[in-house]
Amino acid sequence: MIVKVCGMRDPDNIRAVEQIGPDWMGFIFFPHSCRHVSLRPAYLPERCKRVGVFVNEVTPAILQKAEEFDLHYIQLHGTETSEQCLNLKRAGLGVIKVFPIASMSDLKSTACYENVCDYFLFDTACTGYGGSGKTFDWQVLTAYHGSTPFLLSGGLKPDSLHSLKEFHHPAWAGIDLNSGFEISPGKKDTTLLNTFIKQIKSNIE
Ligand SMILES: O=C(O)c1ccccc1NCC(=O)[C@H](O)[C@H](O)COP(=O)(O)O
């Protein structure tokens, strides 16, 4: 089970969260997010894969951030095309395409991104682009029959453990944690994360 902690920017908090052992850490490069990171923090995680989160950004700007932050994966939250995903893959980056989900019909658009993305991320449909703190009906994902593995996202919080243990899908690869574990935007509660990640790692493969 891949555990991603998203929306990090404070160097001490990055270091403390890294010690807990998430697999991936996300940095948000969308200027309108309250978790936006503009400058490279004084410390970047070495033991987690570094994920850059973008919304409708042009490829050269993404590649520049990828170099500056030494990113492993690019997570795309906007209306990015499959061609852009392919270009990023050809540049040697892993690609995660995000799909906002409200109903089964929202899964139809995944088809043209098969084979050009390493992962999909299914997030709650909201008026913004992410970090809504709201969950969606995971039952909708029974209609996903693609072969690209996905991360489950949107409104996960400490008491989501029970629901996650009940959730099953052959392509389910991980979870994405964000506002449900925050002290303030961009800063995570390490006590809550520590307990939750330990429980997840010992209960779900
Ligand atoms: O978190 C943001 O502010 C954000 C803004 C714009 C695009 C993406 C954003 N977050 C990226 C994520 O992957 C979040 O973890 C995901 O949307 C779930 O967030 P939450 O509902 O707070 O758990």
The ligand as a Tripos MOL2 file, in Angstrom:
@<TRIPOS>MOLECULE
LIG
   23    23     1     0     0
SMALL
NO_CHARGES

@<TRIPOS>ATOM
      1 O1         -4.4150   20.5050   -1.5520 O.co2     1 LIG1
      2 C1         -4.5220   21.4550   -2.3200 C.2       1 LIG1
      3 O2         -4.5790   22.6190   -1.9060 O.co2     1 LIG1
      4 C2         -4.5820   21.2240   -3.7970 C.ar      1 LIG1
      5 C3         -4.8890   22.2960   -4.6230 C.ar      1 LIG1
      6 C4         -4.9110   22.1280   -5.9850 C.ar      1 LIG1
      7 C5         -4.6420   20.9020   -6.5390 C.ar      1 LIG1
      8 C6         -4.3420   19.8160   -5.7310 C.ar      1 LIG1
      9 C7         -4.3230   19.9500   -4.3580 C.ar      1 LIG1
     10 N1         -4.0750   18.8740   -3.5430 N.pl3     1 LIG1
     11 C8         -3.5590   17.6680   -4.0670 C.3       1 LIG1
     12 C9         -3.8930   16.3950   -3.4640 C.2       1 LIG1
     13 O3         -3.4310   15.3680   -3.9680 O.2       1 LIG1
     14 C10        -4.7710   16.2570   -2.2490 C.3       1 LIG1
     15 O4         -4.0850   15.4310   -1.3730 O.3       1 LIG1
     16 C11        -6.1060   15.6530   -2.5970 C.3       1 LIG1
     17 O5         -6.8070   16.5970   -3.3280 O.3       1 LIG1
     18 C12        -6.9090   15.2590   -1.3320 C.3       1 LIG1
     19 O6         -6.9790   16.2930   -0.4160 O.3       1 LIG1
     20 P1         -7.9070   16.1850    0.8980 P.3       1 LIG1
     21 O7         -9.3260   16.1270    0.4470 O.co2     1 LIG1
     22 O8         -7.5790   17.4090    1.6570 O.co2     1 LIG1
     23 O9         -7.5090   14.9420    1.6220 O.co2     1 LIG1
@<TRIPOS>BOND
     1     1     2 2
     2     2     3 1
     3     2     4 1
     4     4     5 ar
     5     4     9 ar
     6     5     6 ar
     7     6     7 ar
     8     7     8 ar
     9     8     9 ar
    10     9    10 1
    11    10    11 1
    12    11    12 1
    13    12    13 2
    14    12    14 1
    15    14    15 1
    16    14    16 1
    17    16    17 1
    18    16    18 1
    19    18    19 1
    20    19    20 1
    21    20    21 2
    22    20    22 1
    23    20    23 1
@<TRIPOS>SUBSTRUCTURE
     1 LIG1         1 GROUP 0 **** ****
